[in-house]
Amino acid sequence: MLTKRIIPCLDIKDGQTVKGVNFVSLKSVGDPVELAGAYSAQGADELVFLDISATLEGRKAFPELVARIARHINIPFTVGGGISTAEDASVLLRAGADKVSVNSAAVRNPDLIREIASRFGSQCVVLAIDARNVDGTWRVTTHGGSRFSDRELFSWAREAEGLGAGEILFTSMDHDGTCQGYACDVYRELSRILDIPVIASGGAGTAGHIIEVLSPEGGCADAALAASVFHYGRILIPDLKRQIAGHGIPVRL
Amino acid sequence: MTGIIDYEAGNIRSVENALKRLGAEYVLSSDTEVLSSCDRLILPGVGEAGWAMEKLRAKDLEGFVRATEKPLLGICLGMQLLCSWSEEGDTGCIGIFENKVRRFRPDIVPGVKLKIPHTGWNSITSLKTDLFDGIRENSFMYFVHSYFAEVSGDTVSVTEYGHPFSSALRKGNFMGCQFHPEKSGDEGERIIANFLKMS
């Protein structure tokens, strides 16, 4: 039976894991490869690495890091952050990433999705969508939630599926960072209208929140992504997966 | 020496990385003389079936693959290419296995929508052949695919997604797995290690 996926997300700046990660039993918290190895050993199903480098030098370090991750990690991983052209995506995929996630650049230029999908296959294109609820409409934002675009979440998700996106990673900017739970009703609707997998992100505070967004009565999401709850050890992946299994939701143990 | 058949298919890098992690010597080539001198062959593949068969034919590799007596492992699309036909682009394939390859249908199970591609970790069951030595029934492997090979007499591993399909096939020296052993954690690497013992 196909299992639901648990995906820790690591922010990378200048080739290093961003400070603030307080992960147990790790010699160097700054090394993304070591952190990725620890998550993989704990049972993470996939990993996401987001490059948040602000400088050109910092961004240059990323493909090299991706190649190092690919050499050492034997589970799938997605990379994103600042991909604005098919060539950017190509460099990262050739370095060994399994998938790339595109966000703001695809909002500006939706054809980017088609370009990457036609060259490398839909399976490696994750469309990340950040949105906020404004008077009942989920408006798509860019640049980390700081700017509104003129797009609406559900129509954009469907358009992206048509262009060849292989997965949708939706983050509710209203829920992100609150630790109060995911926007379950939105994931449920995305899951209903799309034929491709939906990854939930933003709002995880407890194992119960993750169970809720994955469950068929809740968000129906195919995977749950989280960062701080894993990095600070508030949720331990082996415990989480046992709890998910305890609710009758298929998970890889 | 393991030969990776290079026909410009995507994602060869992950197969190379797995072989490196296992300390295996390998060569990436489309030259049939080089490939003939290898002890075993891997046919990787991410991409579209029609395009991949064109590439194989353009490089005179279809006949080479069909005729080889070396152990050969097709991975993902590589396995599908070893079947007789694929619905993807109505493509005639190499035909080692008689299986036909068809597209998953989202509405095959009443009341449940199957997401396509079949993406993520799924269990492998009814395991046969030494490719799976040391691998437990119901082990999880990582899959990403929209097309599947039907179950047949050559099926050596079954996975369920809406219905049972062949997650691995074997006929003599020819083997294929639909999942990505190179992306399936330590157990996936064990399968590759088992293959590396064959010659």
Interface residues (C-beta under 8 A of the other chain):
Chain A: M1 L2 T3 K4 R5 S40 D45 A70 R71 H72 N74 I75 P76 L93 R94 A95 G96 D98 F120 G121 S122 Q123 C124 G166 E167 S191 R192 L194 D195 I196 P197 V198 D222 A223 R252
Chain B: G10 N11 R13 S14 N17 A18 K20 R21 V46 G47 E48 P106 K113 K115 I116 P117 H118 T119 G120 W121 N122 S123 F140 Y142 F143 V144 H145 E160 Y161 H180 E182 K183 S184 G185 D186 G188 E189
